[in-house]
Amino acid sequence: MTTPIPTRFNDAEVARIDWLVSQGIAENRSAVIRRAVERLEDAVRRERIGEAVATSYRLRPQSTDDDALAAANALAMTTTEPW
């Protein structure tokens, strides 16, 4: 099911949407807008994940013990691979 959402765009915005359609980015204006919403949602989600990771490092900075553990894990993973 789809739900129509009335909205207004100025001439420049419509021209940009139409250009995207003409470039084959999407088949029509609605598809361009749907794709833009998907990309915005993905960008917001990734930004929040990045902020959470940065916050956790600020609260608990990486130590030399962490470095040693990461190196040991990397070595264990690579030695078990059937290269």
N, CA, C and O of each residue as an XYZ file, in Angstrom:
332
protein
N       0.841     -1.178      0.000
C       0.000      0.000      0.000
C       0.884      1.239      0.000
O       1.915      1.268      0.672
N       0.499      2.231     -0.728
C       1.217      3.505     -0.719
C       0.284      4.588     -0.219
O      -0.936      4.491     -0.353
N       0.868      5.609      0.354
C       0.102      6.738      0.879
C       0.568      8.003      0.198
O       1.747      8.345      0.293
N      -0.318      8.712     -0.487
C       0.096      9.973     -1.091
C       0.410     11.005     -0.009
O      -0.314     11.134      0.978
N       1.494     11.729     -0.215
C       1.886     12.792      0.716
C       2.023     14.072     -0.092
O       3.019     14.268     -0.789
N       1.028     14.942     -0.002
C       1.111     16.196     -0.755
C       2.289     17.039     -0.271
O       2.496     17.199      0.931
N       3.037     17.561     -1.197
C       4.165     18.431     -0.857
C       4.390     19.400     -2.008
O       3.862     19.214     -3.104
N       5.156     20.406     -1.755
C       5.433     21.401     -2.791
C       6.941     21.551     -2.947
O       7.694     21.517     -1.973
N       7.357     21.716     -4.192
C       8.754     21.961     -4.514
C       8.833     23.233     -5.344
O       7.943     23.524     -6.143
N       9.905     23.982     -5.145
C      10.076     25.164     -5.985
C      10.631     24.729     -7.349
O      10.980     23.565     -7.544
N      10.705     25.676     -8.280
C      11.119     25.344     -9.649
C      12.507     24.711     -9.701
O      12.737     23.780    -10.474
N      13.424     25.208     -8.889
C      14.790     24.670     -8.898
C      14.808     23.229     -8.386
O      15.523     22.387     -8.930
N      14.041     22.948     -7.362
C      13.976     21.588     -6.827
C      13.367     20.621     -7.842
O      13.853     19.504     -8.018
N      12.305     21.062     -8.504
C      11.678     20.228     -9.532
C      12.670     19.968    -10.670
O      12.741     18.857    -11.195
N      13.426     20.987    -11.042
C      14.419     20.812    -12.100
C      15.468     19.784    -11.687
O      15.888     18.967    -12.506
N      15.889     19.815    -10.444
C      16.871     18.841     -9.961
C      16.288     17.433     -9.953
O      16.963     16.476    -10.333
N      15.042     17.306     -9.521
C      14.379     16.000     -9.534
C      14.262     15.492    -10.969
O      14.578     14.337    -11.254
N      13.810     16.353    -11.860
C      13.665     15.961    -13.265
C      15.008     15.591    -13.885
O      15.080     14.668    -14.696
N      16.065     16.295    -13.516
C      17.397     15.963    -14.021
C      17.784     14.556    -13.578
O      18.326     13.782    -14.367
N      17.510     14.224    -12.326
C      17.819     12.880    -11.827
C      17.054     11.816    -12.614
O      17.602     10.762    -12.939
N      15.791     12.095    -12.916
C      15.004     11.164    -13.732
C      15.637     11.037    -15.113
O      15.778      9.930    -15.632
N      16.017     12.164    -15.709
C      16.604     12.134    -17.051
C      17.941     11.398    -17.080
O      18.345     10.889    -18.126
N      18.620     11.338    -15.956
C      19.901     10.632    -15.864
C      19.713      9.145    -15.565
O      20.685      8.397    -15.463
N      18.464      8.726    -15.427
C      18.181      7.317    -15.171
C      18.375      6.892    -13.732
O      18.440      5.698    -13.438
N      18.467      7.861    -12.830
C      18.643      7.545    -11.413
C      17.397      6.859    -10.866
O      17.487      5.984    -10.004
N      16.254      7.257    -11.365
C      14.981      6.646    -10.987
C      14.022      6.817    -12.158
O      14.252      7.641    -13.043
N      12.965      6.046    -12.159
C      12.074      6.048    -13.320
C      11.107      7.228    -13.361
O      10.585      7.567    -14.422
N      10.867      7.855    -12.206
C       9.966      8.997    -12.181
C      10.241      9.849    -10.942
O      11.092      9.505    -10.122
N       9.525     10.947    -10.812
C       9.753     11.864     -9.688
C       9.520     11.181     -8.349
O      10.311     11.352     -7.421
N       8.454     10.417     -8.241
C       8.160      9.743     -6.969
C       9.295      8.807     -6.569
O       9.668      8.737     -5.398
N       9.841      8.088     -7.548
C      10.936      7.167     -7.252
C      12.177      7.922     -6.795
O      12.903      7.452     -5.919
N      12.425      9.090     -7.382
C      13.563      9.916     -6.940
C      13.376     10.302     -5.479
O      14.308     10.201     -4.682
N      12.184     10.740     -5.131
C      11.921     11.182     -3.759
C      12.013     10.003     -2.794
O      12.578     10.137     -1.708
N      11.462      8.846     -3.178
C      11.574      7.665     -2.310
C      13.038      7.301     -2.084
O      13.448      6.996     -0.963
N      13.820      7.336     -3.161
C      15.245      7.008     -3.039
C      15.963      8.012     -2.135
O      16.827      7.642     -1.341
N      15.597      9.272     -2.268
C      16.214     10.304     -1.421
C      15.894     10.063      0.052
O      16.760     10.227      0.911
N      14.656      9.676      0.345
C      14.263      9.401      1.732
C      15.056      8.203      2.267
O      15.524      8.227      3.405
N      15.206      7.157      1.448
C      15.986      5.992      1.871
C      17.425      6.373      2.174
O      17.996      5.936      3.173
N      18.009      7.196      1.301
C      19.399      7.612      1.523
C      19.540      8.507      2.752
O      20.519      8.395      3.489
N      18.579      9.383      2.976
C      18.620     10.235      4.157
C      18.523      9.395      5.424
O      19.263      9.615      6.383
N      17.607      8.432      5.421
C      17.460      7.564      6.588
C      18.751      6.801      6.847
O      19.178      6.685      7.995
N      19.374      6.283      5.803
C      20.626      5.550      5.947
C      21.732      6.463      6.486
O      22.509      6.054      7.350
N      21.804      7.688      5.981
C      22.827      8.632      6.439
C      22.631      8.977      7.910
O      23.598      9.046      8.669
N      21.389      9.191      8.310
C      21.105      9.520      9.718
C      21.469      8.338     10.613
O      22.084      8.514     11.665
N      21.086      7.131     10.189
C      21.400      5.934     10.974
C      22.904      5.767     11.116
O      23.394      5.495     12.212
N      23.648      5.926     10.016
C      25.105      5.781     10.075
C      25.743      6.863     10.946
O      26.688      6.593     11.688
N      25.225      8.081     10.853
C      25.755      9.168     11.682
C      25.560      8.866     13.158
O      26.460      9.101     13.965
N      24.393      8.347     13.518
C      24.121      8.030     14.925
C      24.995      6.888     15.411
O      25.452      6.902     16.555
N      25.233      5.905     14.563
C      26.138      4.816     14.945
C      27.539      5.364     15.157
O      28.203      5.009     16.130
N      27.991      6.221     14.258
C      29.306      6.837     14.407
C      29.421      7.649     15.682
O      30.443      7.598     16.367
N      28.378      8.397     16.002
C      28.378      9.181     17.237
C      28.448      8.265     18.454
O      29.144      8.569     19.422
N      27.727      7.142     18.409
C      27.751      6.201     19.531
C      29.133      5.586     19.709
O      29.606      5.422     20.834
N      29.780      5.247     18.595
C      31.133      4.687     18.674
C      32.103      5.724     19.237
O      32.911      5.414     20.112
N      32.021      6.953     18.733
C      32.920      8.013     19.220
C      32.691      8.274     20.702
O      33.645      8.450     21.460
N      31.434      8.299     21.115
C      31.119      8.519     22.530
C      31.704      7.410     23.389
O      32.255      7.674     24.458
N      31.586      6.163     22.926
C      32.114      5.054     23.725
C      33.632      5.136     23.850
O      34.184      4.808     24.900
N      34.316      5.574     22.779
C      35.765      5.740     22.872
C      36.144      6.897     23.794
O      37.170      6.839     24.472
N      35.317      7.954     23.824
C      35.599      9.050     24.752
C      35.399      8.599     26.197
O      36.150      8.997     27.087
N      34.389      7.771     26.424
C      34.120      7.299     27.783
C      35.135      6.251     28.234
O      35.482      6.178     29.412
N      35.604      5.445     27.290
C      36.599      4.415     27.593
C      37.628      4.380     26.472
O      37.506      3.595     25.531
N      38.642      5.232     26.576
C      39.652      5.291     25.518
C      40.365      3.947     25.341
O      40.500      3.160     26.278
N      40.810      3.718     24.119
C      41.529      2.487     23.815
C      42.856      2.463     24.561
O      43.537      3.483     24.667
N      43.215      1.293     25.077
C      44.467      1.163     25.827
C      45.416      0.226     25.083
O      45.049     -0.378     24.075
N      46.637      0.114     25.593
C      47.595     -0.815     24.990
C      47.131     -2.255     25.179
O      47.449     -3.113     24.355
N      46.389     -2.535     26.242
C      45.809     -3.875     26.416
C      44.849     -4.183     25.272
O      44.816     -5.304     24.763
N      44.066     -3.178     24.871
C      43.142     -3.357     23.743
C      43.916     -3.634     22.463
O      43.497     -4.461     21.652
N      45.040     -2.951     22.275
C      45.863     -3.167     21.082
C      46.355     -4.606     21.023
O      46.321     -5.241     19.969
N      46.808     -5.108     22.146
C      47.321     -6.475     22.191
C      46.202     -7.475     21.904
O      46.416     -8.451     21.185
N      45.040     -7.245     22.445
C      43.904     -8.137     22.210
C      43.483     -8.102     20.743
O      43.188     -9.144     20.157
N      43.454     -6.917     20.150
C      43.088     -6.793     18.740
C      44.101     -7.515     17.852
O      43.718     -8.185     16.892
N      45.373     -7.384     18.164
C      46.403     -8.069     17.376
C      46.267     -9.577     17.514
O      46.397    -10.304     16.528
N      46.009    -10.050     18.715
C      45.836    -11.493     18.925
C      44.617    -12.009     18.167
O      44.670    -13.090     17.580
N      43.533    -11.261     18.172
C      42.339    -11.666     17.437
C      42.596    -11.689     15.935
O      42.174    -12.618     15.246
N      43.276    -10.683     15.432
C      43.588    -10.634     14.002
C      44.459    -11.818     13.604
O      44.233    -12.435     12.564
N      45.435    -12.132     14.414
C      46.308    -13.261     14.124
C      45.515    -14.566     14.140
O      45.680    -15.408     13.258
N      44.659    -14.730     15.140
C      43.853    -15.951     15.232
C      42.922    -16.104     14.024
O      42.759    -17.208     13.502
N      42.318    -15.011     13.584
C      41.414    -15.093     12.447
C      42.159    -15.415     11.168
O      41.674    -16.201     10.355
N      43.321    -14.828     10.974
C      44.046    -15.059      9.722
C      44.677    -16.430      9.669
O      44.803    -17.009      8.590
N      45.079    -16.966     10.815
C      45.711    -18.300     10.805
C      44.674    -19.401     10.614
O      45.028    -20.495     10.174
N      43.423    -19.149     10.925
C      42.386    -20.169     10.734
C      41.774    -20.133      9.340
O      41.027    -21.040      8.971
N      42.075    -19.110      8.569
C      41.538    -19.014      7.193
C      42.227    -20.026      6.291
O      43.444    -20.192      6.372
N      41.472    -20.704      5.434
C      42.068    -21.681      4.514
C      42.595    -21.019      3.246
O      42.191    -21.397      2.147
N      43.460    -20.070      3.372
C      43.987    -19.320      2.233
C      44.465    -20.295      1.246
O      44.959    -19.910      0.186
